[in-house]
Amino acid sequence: MVTTYRCLENGTFALLQAYIDEDKDESFYTISWARDHVDDSPLLVAAGVHGTIRVINCATEKLAKSFVSHGKAINEIKTQALKPSLIISASKDESIRLWNIHTGICIMIFAGDGGHRGEVLSVDFHPVDINRFVSCSMDNTVKIWSMKVHNNYVDCTMWLGDFILSKSVENEILLWESSTNQINPTKGSIDILQKYPVPKCNLWFMKFSCDFHFSLLAIGNNEGKIYLWEVQSSPPSLITRLTNQQCKSPIRQTAVSYDGRIILGAGEDGNIWRWDEVDPPSSKNWGRSSRERSEWACRSILPLLLFMAKLGPGLGLGCEAAEGSLVPTRKREYKPCGKHTEGKRPLYAIGFNFMDARYYDVFATVGGNRVSFLNPCFLLACCYYYYSLVLFLNVLSVIVCSW
C-alpha cells in the first residue's frame, strides 16, 4: 500500500490518501515524487517486488500510468530534479533503467559489460549535471555513469580523427572525445573539448559539413544563414557568417568544396544557394583520395587539437570546454552567387564528390520534385523516343481498327 500524509503543526499527522495495488501480492520497496508536465500535479512513483512501476496522480487520486519495467524487483527509484519527467530505477536484475514517466518509454538501459555484477540496491542523480548518476550494488562497487553528450535529438555527427563532432537541436556543435580506461576497457568517460555556437539552429535535421582537409565547418540555421567555422583553432574561430537577402528559409544541409572556395546550402524552399570566396588563396595539394583525406586528418588535426587542448584551463580534456565567439574574424571573405531552384519541395541533403580528384567540383542533392543538371542531348533523345512511341501506337491502332 502507498500512503500519503501531511505534517500538522501540533506534531501529529493527517492521512491524505491511501493507494492499494490491484495485485494483492505486490510489495512496494521504493517511492519517489515527480511532477506532471501538463498541469504540475504531484505524481508519486512507486515500485517493488514485481518490477512494475506505478505512477499515481495525487491531484486526481487515480493511477495515471503503469508499466512493467524490470524482470525482477525494483529496489530504488529516483527522480531527476532538473527534469521531473525522468526517473531512474535500480533493480535486482542487475540493471539500471532511465524512464520517461509520461510516455512509459525506457530511454536507456545500463547493464552488461561495464555494468554491475550483482543486485543494484541504490541510485541517485547528480544534483547539477543532468547527464550523470551514481549507483551501488551487492557486487561491492559504486559506479558513476555518464548518460550522453547531448540532451536532445542528435541529427549530425562526424569523425575528426579520434575526436567526434556532433550536433543536436541545442544551437551548438560539440567536439568531444571518448576516453577508455586502460585497465578496464569497458569503462570510460567523455570529455567535451570545444563548442561551436550556432544561433537559431534548433530545428530537427540541420546538418553540417567540412571541406576535404577538415579546415572549415559550415552549418546553416533556421533563418537561411550559414556559419563558417575554423575547425582547427582553439577556442573555435568563426570565420564569417554567410547571408543572402533572398534566402530566408532554413538551410537543411551545407556542402564545402574541396578547397573551401565554394559553400553550398540546401534550402527548405527547394533552392540551392551558393557563396564563392573572394580572392581565394592558391590551391594546395592536400591529397588525391578519400583515403589520404582520412590519413591527413589523423596525422595533422589530432596533434594540433590535442596540443591546444592541453595548453591550459578551459581548453578541454577534463577542463571546461572552449566555446567559440560569434564575432567573425573575416579570415576568408565570401560573396553570394545566386541560387538554383531544384523544385518546390525541400532539399534535405547536398554533398561534393571527394572520392575522385577528377570530380571534386561535382555535387549532388536529394529532395525537390524534379531532376536537375541533365544533359540537353539526353533530354532531346527522351523527347524523340517518346514521340516515336506515340506515333507507333497510333499507327498500330489504325491497323487494328481497319481489320
Secondary structure by P-SEA (a helix, b strand, c coil): cbbbbbbccccbbbbcbbbbbccccccccbbbbbbbcccccbbbbbbccccbbbbbcccccccccccccccccccccccccccccbbbbbccccbbbbbcccccccccccccccccccccccccccccccccccccccccbbbbbbcccccccccbbbbcccbbbbbccccbbbbbbbbbcccccccccccccbbbbbccccccbbbbbbcccccbbbbbccccbbbbbccccccbbbcbbbbbccccccccbbbbcccccbbbbbccccbbbbbbbccccccccccccaaaaaaaaacccaaaaaaaaaccccccccccbbbbbccccccbbbbbcbbbbccccccccccccccccccccbbbbccccccccccaaaaaaaaaaaaaaaaaaaaaaaaaaac
